[in-house]
Every structure is written in structure tokens, then in C-alpha cells.
Amino acid sequence: MALGKISLMTIHTLQQEQRLPISLEAAWDFFSSPANLNAITPPELGFEITSEPEQRMYEGQIITYCIGVAPGVKLNWVTEIKCVEHGRVFIDEQRFGPYKFWHHRHEFEAIPGGVLMRDKVHYGLPFGPFGAIGHVLFVKPKLNRIFSFRRGMLEKRFGVL
């Protein structure tokens, strides 16, 4: 019996915190509705939810999207909501899409005057050494721009704490 090739993948991490002057319940209501993703995603991504959106997320929910990854190149992205602890945390994981691995944990915590939101994304790319080069040149800067855009849109919508 021959052993297969073992492929090691680098797992990258993106972390962000943001404080907003809204209640924990208001934050949860906004972020637990998949329909609100469009409002916090840069328009140049051409982000579109292609599944029938539910009012609120639930554990096991499958959400499908179409997203622009490069000019003129759109990909389907399928995520599953893996964990929902109402008012506290939810996790989405990619089932099919541009990443080899994607695990995004969203946490919410009531703080004086508002809510603290934490994002922690673990992700890995396909294509071995080419993926590593693509991470440095394209993926990491793009993810940073996406999360920066999101931060700005949330500040415009809810204010700054």
C-alpha cells in the first residue's frame, strides 16, 4: 500500500475588533441577518446572495453567494453557519469557494455604552507556493481592504464609540 502525498497548508489569521454605540441586541439583529452583508461589502466585489435569504441565521444554514475575485472573474461561494449562540457568537465556514479553508468567528460582547465586536478569520489558500505568493500580493491586502470598508460602513451606519 502506497502512502499519498501529504500537503501542508499555511493557515493565515485576520483579527479585528470594533466598538459601536449600539446595544448588543441591535448588533445581533443586524449581523445575524444575511441580507445585511451587501451593506458592508465593497461594491467592487459585485457581492450577491444567490440563495433564498432567511430572516435570521441558524446553525446548519447554507448560504450561497457570487463574488468578484478579480476584474471580470466571479466565483460562487458556499458557506455553512456552523455555530450560533444567540447574542454572543456565530461561525461561518466555507464549503466551496475561493479559499482552501475559511473559518470566520464573529463575537459580540456588551460593553459600557455599546457593543464590542470581534472577528477572527482563519483561512488557507490553494495552489501551494503560488497561493503563498498570491496571499502576499493580492489576498491579504484585499481582505484588509474589505474589513476596512466594513469598519467604515458600520461607523457611518451606527456611529463611533
N, C-alpha and C positions, 0 to 999 in steps of 0.2 A: 504494500500500500504506500503510495507516494504522498508526501505532505505537500499541501498547497503553499503558495507564496503568502507570507504574512505581510499585510500592508499596514504601515503605521501612518496615522493621520494626525497632523497638528490640530489641536483644539485651541481656538482663539477665544478670548473673553472680552466683551464690551460691557461696561457697567456705567450706569448713570443714576443720579438722584435729582429730584426736583421737588421743591416745596411750592404748594399752591394754596391760596387763601380761600379754599372751599372745604366743605365738610367731607368726611370720609364717605358718607352715603352718596353725595353728589359726584365725587371722584369715581366711586364704584359704578354708579349708574352710567356715567359717560364711557368708561373704559370697558365695561362688560357688554357693551352693545357693539357688535362687529360693524354695524353701519357707520359708526363714528371714525373708523380707520381712514376713510377718504379725507376727512377734515384735517388729519395730522400727518398726511403723507405728501411729500413734494409732488406737484402736478407733473413734473417732467418724467416721473416714473410711469405715468399712464395707468396707475393702480385702479383695478376694477374687481369688485367681488363678483364672482360668476356663479356662486351657489345661491340658493334662496336664503337670504339673511333671516336669522331668527332675531327676536327682540332682545333676548339675553342669551349669553353663552351658557353652556352646560358641559359637564365632563363627558368626553366621548364625541363631542360635536366635531364634524368635519366641515372646514371652510375652504372653498376654492377661490383662487384669485388669478388674475392675469396681471403681469407686471413687466415693465420695460427694464431690461438689464443692460442694454446698450442702444444707441440710436438705431431704430428700425428692427430691434430684436426684442420680442416679447415672449415670455415663458409662462407656463401655467405653474402655479404654486398651490400645494395642498397642505393644509395644516390640520392638526387634531388638537383640541383642547384636552389636555391630559389631567389637569387637576383644577378644581375650583373650590376655594374656601371663601364663601361669601364675605365680602367686605375686607378681605385680607390678602388673598393671593390667587393668581391663576397662572397656568403654564400652557404655552402653546409649543408644539413640536412639529417640524416639517415631516411630512410623509413622502412628498415628491416635490422637487423644485430645484432651484439653482445651487443649493448647498448640498454637501455630502452629509452634513449633520447640522441641525438647528434646534436649539432648546432655549426658549425665552421665558424667564420667570419675571412676573410683574407683581410687585408687593406694594401694599398700601398701609399706612400707619397714621392714625390721628395724632396730631401734634398741636401745641398751643397755636391757635389762630388759623389752623388749616390741616393740610394733609401732606405727608412725606410719601413720595412715590419712588420706588426703586425698580430699576430694570437691570437684569443680569442676563446677558445673552452668551451662550456657548455655541460656537459654530466651527465647522470644518469645511474645507473646500476639496473638490475633486481635482484630478489631474496631477497629483504628486508635486514634483518640483515646479511645474508650470503654474499650478494652483498657488504655490508659495509666492512666486513672483507676482501673480495676479493679485494676491492679497495685499502685498505692499503697494503696488502701483494703482490698483483700482478698488478692490473690495473694502479695505479698511477705510480709505478716505470717503468712499461712497456711504458706508454705514455711519461714519461720523457726521456727514452732511445730512443724512436722513434724520438722525437723532437730534441734531442741532435745529433743523427745520421744525421738528416736532416740539422741541422745547419752546421755540419762538411762537408757534401757533397756540400752544397751551397758555403761554403768558398773555397773548393777545385776547384769548377767549376768557380766561379766568383771573388774570392779574398776577402780581408777584408778591410773594410772602417774604 
